[in-house]
Amino acid sequence: MSTTSNELARSEWQPGYYDPVRELVNVDGDLRTVCGMSKALDTAAAAMLVSEMSRISEDCWCAAWLSGLGFSLWDRTQYGGPAEWGQGEVNAADLNRLLDLAVKAGGWWHWPESATWDTDLTFYTLDEWTEVRNRAGRR
């Protein structure tokens, strides 16, 4: 499924934020198959998921991608629930949207410790994400 930048522009991304989706879009407007995107069940959902994760990081921590964000947000969706976080709040609607997008995309975004600015974020299938969490000692 090919998603155009026009479709991505309809997401709820707010101007002024760092937009990780821009990093995934070619000049012709199609999503690149980089950073594991080709493994996504639905590339539009995967793109919206990374945008939502970054938006929450920016809203709560004034950071486009807080260190450990993938782990932190996943843990909240699974075990923590809505709560104040940093300078903001992660509410039930945020968590439900993240989970819905993760299921549609078939995975989760994470910035590995070994990553550089050249390799950036990586999309992991849900099975791969379980392995990543296990290797990191997460439940």
VOROVO-757027 format. One record per atom (N, C-alpha, C): residue in one letter; residue number from 0; x, y, z; atom name. Coordinates in steps of 0.001 Angstrom, whole numbers. Atoms other than C-alpha are relative to their C-alpha. Layout:
N
{A,NUM,{X,Y,Z},CA};
...
This chain:
139
{M,0,{842,-1179,0},N};
{M,0,{0,0,0},CA};
{M,0,{886,1240,0},C};
{S,1,{-768,-1224,90},N};
{S,1,{1467,3323,-1013},CA};
{S,1,{-788,1133,645},C};
{T,2,{632,-1130,-667},N};
{T,2,{727,6350,1120},CA};
{T,2,{689,1267,-475},C};
{T,3,{-591,-1248,469},N};
{T,3,{1261,9864,-153},CA};
{T,3,{141,985,1138},C};
{S,4,{-186,-1029,-1027},N};
{S,4,{2414,12879,1778},CA};
{S,4,{-1292,769,238},C};
{N,5,{1286,-677,-202},N};
{N,5,{-1043,14428,1193},CA};
{N,5,{-847,-737,1025},C};
{E,6,{752,779,-983},N};
{E,6,{-2622,11576,3152},CA};
{E,6,{583,204,1390},C};
{L,7,{-637,-210,-1296},N};
{L,7,{-70,12047,5922},CA};
{L,7,{-296,1383,542},C};
{A,8,{277,-1371,-433},N};
{A,8,{-780,15764,6004},CA};
{A,8,{-1353,103,690},C};
{R,9,{1317,-24,-636},N};
{R,9,{-4340,14949,7067},CA};
{R,9,{65,-506,1446},C};
{S,10,{-112,429,-1390},N};
{S,10,{-3010,13500,10313},CA};
{S,10,{-89,1239,890},C};
{E,11,{211,-1113,-919},N};
{E,11,{-3343,15658,13404},CA};
{E,11,{1306,657,433},C};
{W,12,{-1301,-566,-344},N};
{W,12,{291,16751,13376},CA};
{W,12,{-86,1515,39},C};
{Q,13,{73,-1441,-162},N};
{Q,13,{717,20305,14599},CA};
{Q,13,{1264,655,-559},C};
{P,14,{-1177,-694,536},N};
{P,14,{3025,22706,12731},CA};
{P,14,{896,482,1131},C};
{G,15,{-949,-452,-1008},N};
{G,15,{6147,23639,14624},CA};
{G,15,{692,-1145,700},C};
{Y,16,{-640,1172,-571},N};
{Y,16,{6862,20169,15914},CA};
{Y,16,{963,-600,-1005},C};
{Y,17,{-836,836,865},N};
{Y,17,{9702,18075,14546},CA};
{Y,17,{-918,-1089,-537},C};
{D,18,{896,983,594},N};
{D,18,{7886,15792,12132},CA};
{D,18,{795,-1187,-516},C};
{P,19,{-777,1160,435},N};
{P,19,{9474,12341,11927},CA};
{P,19,{-500,-588,-1309},C};
{V,20,{530,529,1254},N};
{V,20,{7184,11460,9019},CA};
{V,20,{725,625,-1179},C};
{R,21,{-737,-638,1097},N};
{R,21,{9009,14019,6852},CA};
{R,21,{1280,-749,-312},C};
{E,22,{-1227,762,205},N};
{E,22,{12123,11909,7359},CA};
{E,22,{-265,-1287,-769},C};
{L,23,{349,1260,644},N};
{L,23,{10263,8919,5903},CA};
{L,23,{-571,171,-1394},C};
{V,24,{678,-260,1269},N};
{V,24,{8842,10600,2798},CA};
{V,24,{1012,396,-1065},C};
{N,25,{-834,-342,1147},N};
{N,25,{10618,10688,-567},CA};
{N,25,{-451,1310,-610},C};
{V,26,{370,-1242,678},N};
{V,26,{10613,13770,-2751},CA};
{V,26,{-1244,-182,-855},C};
{D,27,{1203,221,805},N};
{D,27,{7884,12146,-4874},CA};
{D,27,{-1239,-207,866},C};
{G,28,{1143,83,-897},N};
{G,28,{5675,11901,-1790},CA};
{G,28,{-337,-1387,493},C};
{D,29,{257,1356,-474},N};
{D,29,{5780,8130,-1302},CA};
{D,29,{877,-308,1196},C};
{L,30,{-797,397,-1155},N};
{L,30,{6938,6589,1942},CA};
{L,30,{1163,-873,-442},C};
{R,31,{-1161,834,270},N};
{R,31,{10434,5138,1787},CA};
{R,31,{-121,-1284,798},C};
{T,32,{-34,1247,-753},N};
{T,32,{10986,1571,2864},CA};
{T,32,{1335,-54,735},C};
{V,33,{-1205,-51,-813},N};
{V,33,{13679,2457,5373},CA};
{V,33,{-393,-198,1452},C};
{C,34,{228,114,-1442},N};
{C,34,{14034,1892,9076},CA};
{C,34,{-1046,-1052,331},C};
{G,35,{945,1073,-279},N};
{G,35,{11932,-1265,8871},CA};
{G,35,{-1412,268,-459},C};
{M,36,{1365,-340,433},N};
{M,36,{8897,485,7325},CA};
{M,36,{-603,-1066,-903},C};
{S,37,{530,1008,926},N};
{S,37,{8605,-2283,4738},CA};
{S,37,{-662,-1153,740},C};
{K,38,{600,1070,-804},N};
{K,38,{7626,-4650,7572},CA};
{K,38,{-1374,374,553},C};
{A,39,{1279,-456,-553},N};
{A,39,{4596,-2562,8548},CA};
{A,39,{-1158,-608,-780},C};
{L,40,{1213,489,649},N};
{L,40,{1188,-4063,7833},CA};
{L,40,{-718,1132,-720},C};
{D,41,{657,-1185,549},N};
{D,41,{-107,-555,7131},CA};
{D,41,{969,1166,185},C};
{T,42,{-1015,-1042,-121},N};
{T,42,{2498,2102,6340},CA};
{T,42,{-574,1337,473},C};
{A,43,{615,-1241,-480},N};
{A,43,{69,4970,6930},CA};
{A,43,{-161,-39,1512},C};
{A,44,{138,135,-1453},N};
{A,44,{-666,3652,10439},CA};
{A,44,{1364,93,672},C};
{A,45,{-1349,-76,-570},N};
{A,45,{3074,3232,11076},CA};
{A,45,{498,1440,17},C};
{A,46,{-404,-1406,60},N};
{A,46,{3703,6822,9969},CA};
{A,46,{-758,838,1027},C};
{M,47,{778,-741,-1005},N};
{M,47,{880,8144,12151},CA};
{M,47,{448,-369,1411},C};
{L,48,{-466,443,-1318},N};
{L,48,{2170,6072,15080},CA};
{L,48,{1266,751,401},C};
{V,49,{-1239,-698,-341},N};
{V,49,{5649,7609,14929},CA};
{V,49,{-272,1482,249},C};
{S,50,{365,-1402,-228},N};
{S,50,{4079,11069,14672},CA};
{S,50,{-646,201,1367},C};
{E,51,{667,-101,-1308},N};
{E,51,{1864,10478,17702},CA};
{E,51,{1001,-171,1142},C};
{M,52,{-1001,219,-1039},N};
{M,52,{4771,9131,19732},CA};
{M,52,{862,1246,183},C};
{S,53,{-816,-1201,-65},N};
{S,53,{6877,12173,18863},CA};
{S,53,{-791,1179,556},C};
{R,54,{840,-1089,-518},N};
{R,54,{3975,14558,19567},CA};
{R,54,{-113,-78,1519},C};
{I,55,{117,176,-1448},N};
{I,55,{3524,13097,23041},CA};
{I,55,{1318,355,679},C};
{S,56,{-1313,-341,-548},N};
{S,56,{7268,13361,23682},CA};
{S,56,{199,1510,38},C};
{E,57,{-139,-1460,74},N};
{E,57,{7234,16987,22569},CA};
{E,57,{-918,692,1015},C};
{D,58,{955,-607,-932},N};
{D,58,{4118,17845,24597},CA};
{D,58,{430,-165,1455},C};
{C,59,{-308,297,-1398},N};
{C,59,{5373,16221,27781},CA};
{C,59,{1427,353,414},C};
{W,60,{-1406,-163,-342},N};
{W,60,{9147,16677,27603},CA};
{W,60,{730,1053,-830},C};
{C,61,{-650,-969,898},N};
{C,61,{9836,19352,24951},CA};
{C,61,{1172,-644,-735},C};
{A,62,{-1026,761,718},N};
{A,62,{11855,16693,23136},CA};
{A,62,{-691,-761,-1122},C};
{A,63,{629,671,1135},N};
{A,63,{11043,15393,19675},CA};
{A,63,{-13,-1514,181},C};
{W,64,{-25,1439,-282},N};
{W,64,{12102,11906,20755},CA};
{W,64,{813,-204,1266},C};
{L,65,{-625,189,-1300},N};
{L,65,{12855,11453,24444},CA};
{L,65,{751,-1322,18},C};
{S,66,{-756,1244,-128},N};
{S,66,{15534,8860,25163},CA};
{S,66,{-859,-1048,705},C};
{G,67,{806,1073,-580},N};
{G,67,{13771,5568,25858},CA};
{G,67,{-1492,128,-253},C};
{L,68,{1416,-268,243},N};
{L,68,{10469,6868,24453},CA};
{L,68,{-777,-1257,-379},C};
{G,69,{697,1216,423},N};
{G,69,{9565,3570,22765},CA};
{G,69,{-358,-875,1187},C};
{F,70,{251,800,-1200},N};
{F,70,{9929,1699,26047},CA};
{F,70,{-1030,670,907},C};
{S,71,{873,-711,-939},N};
{S,71,{8223,4375,28134},CA};
{S,71,{-1457,-3,-432},C};
{L,72,{1392,-41,458},N};
{L,72,{5131,4726,25978},CA};
{L,72,{-605,-1395,-65},C};
{W,73,{522,1377,26},N};
{W,73,{4788,968,25466},CA};
{W,73,{-390,-428,1412},C};
{D,74,{294,374,-1389},N};
{D,74,{4995,421,29232},CA};
{D,74,{-1281,671,485},C};
{R,75,{1230,-705,-402},N};
{R,75,{2287,3065,29749},CA};
{R,75,{-1224,-656,-614},C};
{T,76,{1162,612,651},N};
{T,76,{-10,1394,27208},CA};
{T,76,{-322,-1351,616},C};
{Q,77,{200,1344,-515},N};
{Q,77,{471,-1990,28850},CA};
{Q,77,{-243,-50,1510},C};
{Y,78,{4,150,-1458},N};
{Y,78,{937,-1337,32566},CA};
{Y,78,{-312,1274,771},C};
{G,79,{59,-1227,-776},N};
{G,79,{801,2336,33520},CA};
{G,79,{-1300,758,-62},C};
{G,80,{1226,-768,149},N};
{G,80,{-2337,3885,32156},CA};
{G,80,{252,1494,-49},C};
{P,81,{-118,-1458,97},N};
{P,81,{-3047,7609,31901},CA};
{P,81,{609,588,1270},C};
{A,82,{-620,-650,-1156},N};
{A,82,{-991,9862,34148},CA};
{A,82,{763,1225,-459},C};
{E,83,{-898,-1102,291},N};
{E,83,{1008,13041,34365},CA};
{E,83,{1347,-592,-367},C};
{W,84,{-1299,490,458},N};
{W,84,{4312,12603,32584},CA};
{W,84,{809,1197,-440},C};
{G,85,{-794,-1185,322},N};
{G,85,{7032,15215,32453},CA};
{G,85,{-804,1245,287},C};
{Q,86,{718,-1259,-157},N};
{Q,86,{5398,18580,31889},CA};
{Q,86,{-1421,-78,-537},C};
{G,87,{1332,152,569},N};
{G,87,{2193,17150,30478},CA};
{G,87,{-698,-1218,556},C};
{E,88,{778,1162,-408},N};
{E,88,{-194,14254,30653},CA};
{E,88,{-184,-913,-1203},C};
{V,89,{351,993,1011},N};
{V,89,{-610,11063,28690},CA};
{V,89,{-1361,-525,428},C};
{N,90,{1355,376,-402},N};
{N,90,{-4345,10459,28711},CA};
{N,90,{-428,-1313,-662},C};
{A,91,{516,1274,514},N};
{A,91,{-6450,7394,27925},CA};
{A,91,{-182,40,-1512},C};
{A,92,{180,-117,1453},N};
{A,92,{-7245,8684,24424},CA};
{A,92,{1334,-151,-727},C};
{D,93,{-1339,145,584},N};
{D,93,{-3512,8997,23664},CA};
{D,93,{416,-1465,-26},C};
{L,94,{-435,1394,-116},N};
{L,94,{-2814,5481,24883},CA};
{L,94,{-811,-917,-910},C};
{N,95,{840,806,890},N};
{N,95,{-5772,3989,23018},CA};
{N,95,{380,213,-1459},C};
{R,96,{-402,-295,1381},N};
{R,96,{-4707,5746,19815},CA};
{R,96,{1324,-679,-319},C};
{L,97,{-1289,654,234},N};
{L,97,{-1126,4468,20169},CA};
{L,97,{-185,-1507,-216},C};
{L,98,{222,1443,131},N};
{L,98,{-2327,893,20681},CA};
{L,98,{-734,-342,-1287},C};
{D,99,{747,233,1235},N};
{D,99,{-4801,1112,17814},CA};
{D,99,{930,98,-1210},C};
{L,100,{-928,-167,1110},N};
{L,100,{-2111,2414,15457},CA};
{L,100,{1045,-1111,-27},C};
{A,101,{-982,1086,-62},N};
{A,101,{377,-214,16673},CA};
{A,101,{-580,-1292,-566},C};
{V,102,{651,1214,516},N};
{V,102,{-2094,-3010,15932},CA};
{V,102,{-174,108,-1512},C};
{K,103,{178,-179,1446},N};
{K,103,{-2918,-1569,12491},CA};
{K,103,{1327,-87,-745},C};
{A,104,{-1317,11,629},N};
{A,104,{761,-1073,11704},CA};
{A,104,{690,-1350,159},C};
{G,105,{-644,1283,-275},N};
{G,105,{1728,-4417,13188},CA};
{G,105,{1351,148,658},C};
{G,106,{-1301,-191,-635},N};
{G,106,{4599,-2951,15169},CA};
{G,106,{80,1256,834},C};
{W,107,{-282,-1103,-916},N};
{W,107,{6198,-243,17286},CA};
{W,107,{1311,648,-399},C};
{W,108,{-1223,-746,306},N};
{W,108,{8866,2444,16863},CA};
{W,108,{903,85,1219},C};
{H,109,{-994,-94,-1071},N};
{H,109,{12059,2557,18887},CA};
{H,109,{1286,556,-590},C};
{W,110,{-1291,-533,411},N};
{W,110,{15326,4449,18653},CA};
{W,110,{1046,-802,761},C};
{P,111,{-943,877,-705},N};
{P,111,{17930,1789,19471},CA};
{P,111,{1191,770,560},C};
{E,112,{-1173,-625,-611},N};
{E,112,{20860,2664,21715},CA};
{E,112,{1140,120,-1004},C};
{S,113,{-1088,16,984},N};
{S,113,{23183,1815,18822},CA};
{S,113,{-252,929,-1178},C};
{A,114,{350,-840,1145},N};
{A,114,{21390,4184,16436},CA};
{A,114,{788,1299,1},C};
{T,115,{-602,-1317,164},N};
{T,115,{22935,7346,15096},CA};
{T,115,{-1029,864,-710},C};
{W,116,{930,-858,732},N};
{W,116,{21315,10322,13439},CA};
{W,116,{-183,-492,-1429},C};
{D,117,{108,540,1362},N};
{D,117,{21994,8516,10159},CA};
{D,117,{-975,-1162,-78},C};
{T,118,{883,1165,40},N};
{T,118,{20018,5429,11132},CA};
{T,118,{-1348,284,629},C};
{D,119,{1258,-471,-570},N};
{D,119,{17354,7150,13208},CA};
{D,119,{-867,-1092,601},C};
{L,120,{991,901,-566},N};
{L,120,{14208,5411,14331},CA};
{L,120,{-92,-1298,-780},C};
{T,121,{197,1292,655},N};
{T,121,{13455,1784,13587},CA};
{T,121,{-1389,-509,331},C};
{F,122,{1305,618,-189},N};
{F,122,{10086,126,13096},CA};
{F,122,{226,-1495,211},C};
{Y,123,{-104,1416,-325},N};
{Y,123,{9876,-3309,14727},CA};
{Y,123,{-1383,-631,-64},C};
{T,124,{1265,724,-81},N};
{T,124,{7143,-5858,14162},CA};
{T,124,{-270,-264,1476},C};
{L,125,{320,235,-1419},N};
{L,125,{5335,-6700,17401},CA};
{L,125,{811,-1161,565},C};
{D,126,{-858,1105,-465},N};
{D,126,{7274,-9999,17622},CA};
{D,126,{1427,483,232},C};
{E,127,{-1346,-553,-175},N};
{E,127,{10576,-8160,17102},CA};
{E,127,{50,921,1211},C};
{W,128,{59,-924,-1135},N};
{W,128,{9511,-5552,19664},CA};
{W,128,{51,-773,1319},C};
{T,129,{-67,851,-1194},N};
{T,129,{8964,-8323,22223},CA};
{T,129,{1443,-435,249},C};
{E,130,{-1411,396,-130},N};
{E,130,{12524,-9528,21555},CA};
{E,130,{860,1164,480},C};
{V,131,{-748,-1192,-412},N};
{V,131,{13912,-5983,21885},CA};
{V,131,{-221,269,1477},C};
{R,132,{306,-245,-1413},N};
{R,132,{12130,-5523,25203},CA};
{R,132,{625,-1066,892},C};
{N,133,{-594,1084,-792},N};
{N,133,{13292,-8922,26475},CA};
{N,133,{1516,185,139},C};
{R,134,{-1448,-214,-56},N};
{R,134,{16923,-8188,25554},CA};
{R,134,{362,1171,916},C};
{A,135,{-249,-1187,-846},N};
{A,135,{16652,-4853,27399},CA};
{A,135,{-437,-240,1448},C};
{G,136,{441,295,-1360},N};
{G,136,{15259,-6594,30503},CA};
{G,136,{-1339,616,353},C};
{R,137,{1341,-552,-245},N};
{R,137,{11798,-5078,30079},CA};
{R,137,{-991,-1142,-2},C};
{R,138,{1015,1057,14},N};
{R,138,{8655,-7067,30741},CA};
{R,138,{-851,62,-1229},C};
